Amino acid sequence: MSLCTPPIKVITKRGWTMVFSEEDRQALYNVWMSQKAKMHLTQMEMARRLNLTQLEFSHLLRGDSSLSMTFISQFCRHLHIEPHRVLPSLKQTATSEVKAICLKNRISVDGDIQHVSIEGNQVIIEYIHYA
C-alpha cells in the first residue's frame, strides 16, 4: 500500500464532494482488524454481508478499488461503529459543519399549569393533576 496515493473523490447523493484519502482507507483497515476479532467475523462472512465477493472486499480494504460512501456506511453499520468517529475525513467534516438552529417544542400536560421556569437548559413546568 502506497502512502502517496491521491485522495479519492466521491460525490454523494446530496451533491457534496467527499474526498477519501489513504489515511481513511488505513483507518477502515485498522477498524476491520480490531472489530473482526471482537465480533468473531471472517473476511468471507463480512463480504457476504456486504454483497461482495471476498476478492472485492479485499481490494476495497487494501486500496486496489475506490472507496464509496455506500460501502463505508454499510461496512461501519455491520461493525456497529459510526463512520464519522473512525474516518479522519469524516471527523473533520462532522466538526466543521456545526450549525446553530432554532427549535420549538410544545407539550401538553394532564392538568392546569401553575408556573413555568427555566434553569439552564431545562424548562420546569409545575401543574396540578386531577386524579
PyRosetta script that sets phi, psi and omega in degrees:
from pyrosetta import init, pose_from_sequence

init()
pose = pose_from_sequence("MSLCTPPIKVITKRGWTMVFSEEDRQALYNVWMSQKAKMHLTQMEMARRLNLTQLEFSHLLRGDSSLSMTFISQFCRHLHIEPHRVLPSLKQTATSEVKAICLKNRISVDGDIQHVSIEGNQVIIEYIHYA")
pose.set_psi(1, 124.7)
pose.set_omega(1, -179.4)
pose.set_phi(2, -90.5)
pose.set_psi(2, 134.8)
pose.set_omega(2, 178.2)
pose.set_phi(3, -81.5)
pose.set_psi(3, -4.5)
pose.set_omega(3, -179.8)
pose.set_phi(4, -94.2)
pose.set_psi(4, 8.8)
pose.set_omega(4, 179.6)
pose.set_phi(5, -62.4)
pose.set_psi(5, 131.7)
pose.set_omega(5, -179.5)
pose.set_phi(6, -68.5)
pose.set_psi(6, 158.4)
pose.set_omega(6, 177.4)
pose.set_phi(7, -58.9)
pose.set_psi(7, 150.9)
pose.set_omega(7, -179.7)
pose.set_phi(8, -103.5)
pose.set_psi(8, 122.6)
pose.set_omega(8, -179.6)
pose.set_phi(9, -93.4)
pose.set_psi(9, 136.3)
pose.set_omega(9, 177.0)
pose.set_phi(10, -132.3)
pose.set_psi(10, 130.5)
pose.set_omega(10, 176.1)
pose.set_phi(11, -98.2)
pose.set_psi(11, 121.6)
pose.set_omega(11, -176.9)
pose.set_phi(12, -81.7)
pose.set_psi(12, 172.8)
pose.set_omega(12, 180.0)
pose.set_phi(13, -59.4)
pose.set_psi(13, -29.2)
pose.set_omega(13, -178.8)
pose.set_phi(14, -86.2)
pose.set_psi(14, 3.3)
pose.set_omega(14, 177.8)
pose.set_phi(15, 88.4)
pose.set_psi(15, 3.0)
pose.set_omega(15, 178.3)
pose.set_phi(16, -77.2)
pose.set_psi(16, 147.2)
pose.set_omega(16, 174.5)
pose.set_phi(17, -97.6)
pose.set_psi(17, 120.8)
pose.set_omega(17, -179.4)
pose.set_phi(18, -106.7)
pose.set_psi(18, 130.3)
pose.set_omega(18, -179.6)
pose.set_phi(19, -113.6)
pose.set_psi(19, 120.2)
pose.set_omega(19, 178.0)
pose.set_phi(20, -105.9)
pose.set_psi(20, 132.8)
pose.set_omega(20, -177.5)
pose.set_phi(21, -105.6)
pose.set_psi(21, 176.0)
pose.set_omega(21, 175.5)
pose.set_phi(22, -63.9)
pose.set_psi(22, -29.9)
pose.set_omega(22, 176.8)
pose.set_phi(23, -63.2)
pose.set_psi(23, -39.1)
pose.set_omega(23, 177.0)
pose.set_phi(24, -64.3)
pose.set_psi(24, -44.6)
pose.set_omega(24, -179.8)
pose.set_phi(25, -62.2)
pose.set_psi(25, -42.0)
pose.set_omega(25, 179.2)
pose.set_phi(26, -63.6)
pose.set_psi(26, -37.8)
pose.set_omega(26, 177.9)
pose.set_phi(27, -63.6)
pose.set_psi(27, -42.6)
pose.set_omega(27, 177.3)
pose.set_phi(28, -61.8)
pose.set_psi(28, -43.8)
pose.set_omega(28, -179.8)
pose.set_phi(29, -61.9)
pose.set_psi(29, -44.1)
pose.set_omega(29, 179.8)
pose.set_phi(30, -63.2)
pose.set_psi(30, -41.0)
pose.set_omega(30, 177.7)
pose.set_phi(31, -63.7)
pose.set_psi(31, -43.4)
pose.set_omega(31, 179.0)
pose.set_phi(32, -59.1)
pose.set_psi(32, -46.6)
pose.set_omega(32, -177.7)
pose.set_phi(33, -62.8)
pose.set_psi(33, -37.6)
pose.set_omega(33, -179.4)
pose.set_phi(34, -80.1)
pose.set_psi(34, -41.1)
pose.set_omega(34, -176.3)
pose.set_phi(35, -73.2)
pose.set_psi(35, -34.6)
pose.set_omega(35, -177.7)
pose.set_phi(36, -63.0)
pose.set_psi(36, -35.2)
pose.set_omega(36, 177.8)
pose.set_phi(37, -69.6)
pose.set_psi(37, -44.1)
pose.set_omega(37, -179.4)
pose.set_phi(38, -64.0)
pose.set_psi(38, -38.0)
pose.set_omega(38, -175.2)
pose.set_phi(39, -95.4)
pose.set_psi(39, 0.6)
pose.set_omega(39, -179.4)
pose.set_phi(40, 56.0)
pose.set_psi(40, 48.7)
pose.set_omega(40, 179.5)
pose.set_phi(41, -105.6)
pose.set_psi(41, 146.2)
pose.set_omega(41, 171.6)
pose.set_phi(42, -102.8)
pose.set_psi(42, 163.8)
pose.set_omega(42, 177.9)
pose.set_phi(43, -62.3)
pose.set_psi(43, -38.2)
pose.set_omega(43, -179.9)
pose.set_phi(44, -63.9)
pose.set_psi(44, -43.2)
pose.set_omega(44, 179.7)
pose.set_phi(45, -64.1)
pose.set_psi(45, -43.3)
pose.set_omega(45, -179.8)
pose.set_phi(46, -66.1)
pose.set_psi(46, -41.5)
pose.set_omega(46, 177.7)
pose.set_phi(47, -59.4)
pose.set_psi(47, -42.8)
pose.set_omega(47, 178.9)
pose.set_phi(48, -61.5)
pose.set_psi(48, -43.8)
pose.set_omega(48, 179.4)
pose.set_phi(49, -61.9)
pose.set_psi(49, -30.8)
pose.set_omega(49, -178.4)
pose.set_phi(50, -92.8)
pose.set_psi(50, 4.7)
pose.set_omega(50, -177.0)
pose.set_phi(51, 58.6)
pose.set_psi(51, 42.3)
pose.set_omega(51, 178.6)
pose.set_phi(52, -124.9)
pose.set_psi(52, 160.5)
pose.set_omega(52, 169.4)
pose.set_phi(53, -79.2)
pose.set_psi(53, 163.8)
pose.set_omega(53, 179.2)
pose.set_phi(54, -62.4)
pose.set_psi(54, -36.3)
pose.set_omega(54, 179.7)
pose.set_phi(55, -67.5)
pose.set_psi(55, -42.8)
pose.set_omega(55, 177.9)
pose.set_phi(56, -61.4)
pose.set_psi(56, -42.9)
pose.set_omega(56, 179.1)
pose.set_phi(57, -61.9)
pose.set_psi(57, -44.6)
pose.set_omega(57, 179.1)
pose.set_phi(58, -61.7)
pose.set_psi(58, -43.1)
pose.set_omega(58, 179.1)
pose.set_phi(59, -61.8)
pose.set_psi(59, -38.7)
pose.set_omega(59, 179.3)
pose.set_phi(60, -65.0)
pose.set_psi(60, -44.0)
pose.set_omega(60, -177.8)
pose.set_phi(61, -74.8)
pose.set_psi(61, -28.1)
pose.set_omega(61, -175.7)
pose.set_phi(62, -96.5)
pose.set_psi(62, -4.4)
pose.set_omega(62, 174.5)
pose.set_phi(63, 99.4)
pose.set_psi(63, 6.7)
pose.set_omega(63, -179.9)
pose.set_phi(64, -86.0)
pose.set_psi(64, -13.1)
pose.set_omega(64, 178.3)
pose.set_phi(65, -130.5)
pose.set_psi(65, 154.4)
pose.set_omega(65, -179.8)
pose.set_phi(66, -73.6)
pose.set_psi(66, 139.5)
pose.set_omega(66, 174.9)
pose.set_phi(67, -76.8)
pose.set_psi(67, 145.9)
pose.set_omega(67, 173.7)
pose.set_phi(68, -124.6)
pose.set_psi(68, 154.9)
pose.set_omega(68, 178.6)
pose.set_phi(69, -63.7)
pose.set_psi(69, -33.3)
pose.set_omega(69, 177.9)
pose.set_phi(70, -61.9)
pose.set_psi(70, -48.4)
pose.set_omega(70, 178.9)
pose.set_phi(71, -60.3)
pose.set_psi(71, -47.5)
pose.set_omega(71, -178.0)
pose.set_phi(72, -60.0)
pose.set_psi(72, -44.1)
pose.set_omega(72, -179.6)
pose.set_phi(73, -63.0)
pose.set_psi(73, -47.4)
pose.set_omega(73, -179.8)
pose.set_phi(74, -65.7)
pose.set_psi(74, -43.6)
pose.set_omega(74, 179.7)
pose.set_phi(75, -57.9)
pose.set_psi(75, -49.7)
pose.set_omega(75, -179.1)
pose.set_phi(76, -66.3)
pose.set_psi(76, -37.7)
pose.set_omega(76, 178.9)
pose.set_phi(77, -61.7)
pose.set_psi(77, -43.5)
pose.set_omega(77, 180.0)
pose.set_phi(78, -67.5)
pose.set_psi(78, -25.3)
pose.set_omega(78, 178.6)
pose.set_phi(79, -94.8)
pose.set_psi(79, 3.6)
pose.set_omega(79, 178.5)
pose.set_phi(80, 58.9)
pose.set_psi(80, 44.0)
pose.set_omega(80, 176.3)
pose.set_phi(81, -131.6)
pose.set_psi(81, 160.7)
pose.set_omega(81, 178.9)
pose.set_phi(82, -99.7)
pose.set_psi(82, 127.5)
pose.set_omega(82, -176.8)
pose.set_phi(83, -54.0)
pose.set_psi(83, -39.4)
pose.set_omega(83, -176.4)
pose.set_phi(84, -70.9)
pose.set_psi(84, -10.5)
pose.set_omega(84, 176.6)
pose.set_phi(85, -91.4)
pose.set_psi(85, -12.2)
pose.set_omega(85, -174.5)
pose.set_phi(86, -110.9)
pose.set_psi(86, -46.9)
pose.set_omega(86, -174.4)
pose.set_phi(87, -84.0)
pose.set_psi(87, 125.7)
pose.set_omega(87, 179.3)
pose.set_phi(88, -55.2)
pose.set_psi(88, -40.2)
pose.set_omega(88, -179.8)
pose.set_phi(89, -63.3)
pose.set_psi(89, -39.8)
pose.set_omega(89, -179.5)
pose.set_phi(90, -77.0)
pose.set_psi(90, -28.9)
pose.set_omega(90, 175.7)
pose.set_phi(91, -62.1)
pose.set_psi(91, -44.1)
pose.set_omega(91, 179.9)
pose.set_phi(92, -65.0)
pose.set_psi(92, -42.7)
pose.set_omega(92, -179.8)
pose.set_phi(93, -64.3)
pose.set_psi(93, -43.4)
pose.set_omega(93, -178.1)
pose.set_phi(94, -63.1)
pose.set_psi(94, -39.5)
pose.set_omega(94, -178.2)
pose.set_phi(95, -80.7)
pose.set_psi(95, -27.6)
pose.set_omega(95, -177.4)
pose.set_phi(96, -83.1)
pose.set_psi(96, -13.0)
pose.set_omega(96, -177.5)
pose.set_phi(97, -104.3)
pose.set_psi(97, 25.2)
pose.set_omega(97, 178.8)
pose.set_phi(98, -72.4)
pose.set_psi(98, 123.5)
pose.set_omega(98, -178.5)
pose.set_phi(99, -129.1)
pose.set_psi(99, 149.0)
pose.set_omega(99, 175.5)
pose.set_phi(100, -93.3)
pose.set_psi(100, 132.7)
pose.set_omega(100, 176.6)
pose.set_phi(101, -129.3)
pose.set_psi(101, 153.5)
pose.set_omega(101, -179.8)
pose.set_phi(102, -97.9)
pose.set_psi(102, 128.1)
pose.set_omega(102, 179.9)
pose.set_phi(103, -119.8)
pose.set_psi(103, 152.8)
pose.set_omega(103, 176.7)
pose.set_phi(104, -130.9)
pose.set_psi(104, 131.6)
pose.set_omega(104, 177.5)
pose.set_phi(105, -122.8)
pose.set_psi(105, 141.9)
pose.set_omega(105, 174.4)
pose.set_phi(106, -123.4)
pose.set_psi(106, 140.1)
pose.set_omega(106, 175.3)
pose.set_phi(107, -133.4)
pose.set_psi(107, 156.0)
pose.set_omega(107, 174.7)
pose.set_phi(108, -116.4)
pose.set_psi(108, 141.4)
pose.set_omega(108, 176.6)
pose.set_phi(109, -117.2)
pose.set_psi(109, 152.9)
pose.set_omega(109, -179.4)
pose.set_phi(110, -89.0)
pose.set_psi(110, 76.0)
pose.set_omega(110, -178.9)
pose.set_phi(111, 160.3)
pose.set_psi(111, -166.2)
pose.set_omega(111, -179.4)
pose.set_phi(112, -104.1)
pose.set_psi(112, 123.3)
pose.set_omega(112, 179.6)
pose.set_phi(113, -70.9)
pose.set_psi(113, 129.7)
pose.set_omega(113, -179.2)
pose.set_phi(114, -103.0)
pose.set_psi(114, -40.2)
pose.set_omega(114, -175.1)
pose.set_phi(115, -157.7)
pose.set_psi(115, 141.6)
pose.set_omega(115, 176.4)
pose.set_phi(116, -126.2)
pose.set_psi(116, 133.4)
pose.set_omega(116, 177.9)
pose.set_phi(117, -140.5)
pose.set_psi(117, 165.6)
pose.set_omega(117, -179.0)
pose.set_phi(118, -122.4)
pose.set_psi(118, 132.5)
pose.set_omega(118, 174.2)
pose.set_phi(119, -130.9)
pose.set_psi(119, 104.1)
pose.set_omega(119, -178.3)
pose.set_phi(120, 63.3)
pose.set_psi(120, -119.3)
pose.set_omega(120, 178.9)
pose.set_phi(121, -102.1)
pose.set_psi(121, 20.9)
pose.set_omega(121, 179.5)
pose.set_phi(122, -116.6)
pose.set_psi(122, 142.1)
pose.set_omega(122, 174.0)
pose.set_phi(123, -108.2)
pose.set_psi(123, 125.7)
pose.set_omega(123, -179.3)
pose.set_phi(124, -106.9)
pose.set_psi(124, 125.3)
pose.set_omega(124, 179.9)
pose.set_phi(125, -116.2)
pose.set_psi(125, 119.7)
pose.set_omega(125, 175.5)
pose.set_phi(126, -101.2)
pose.set_psi(126, 129.0)
pose.set_omega(126, -179.6)
pose.set_phi(127, -147.6)
pose.set_psi(127, 160.7)
pose.set_omega(127, 178.5)
pose.set_phi(128, -100.9)
pose.set_psi(128, 126.0)
pose.set_omega(128, 178.4)
pose.set_phi(129, -105.5)
pose.set_psi(129, 130.4)
pose.set_omega(129, 179.5)
pose.set_phi(130, -100.8)
pose.set_psi(130, 120.2)
pose.set_omega(130, -177.1)
pose.set_phi(131, -85.6)
pose.dump_pdb("model.pdb")
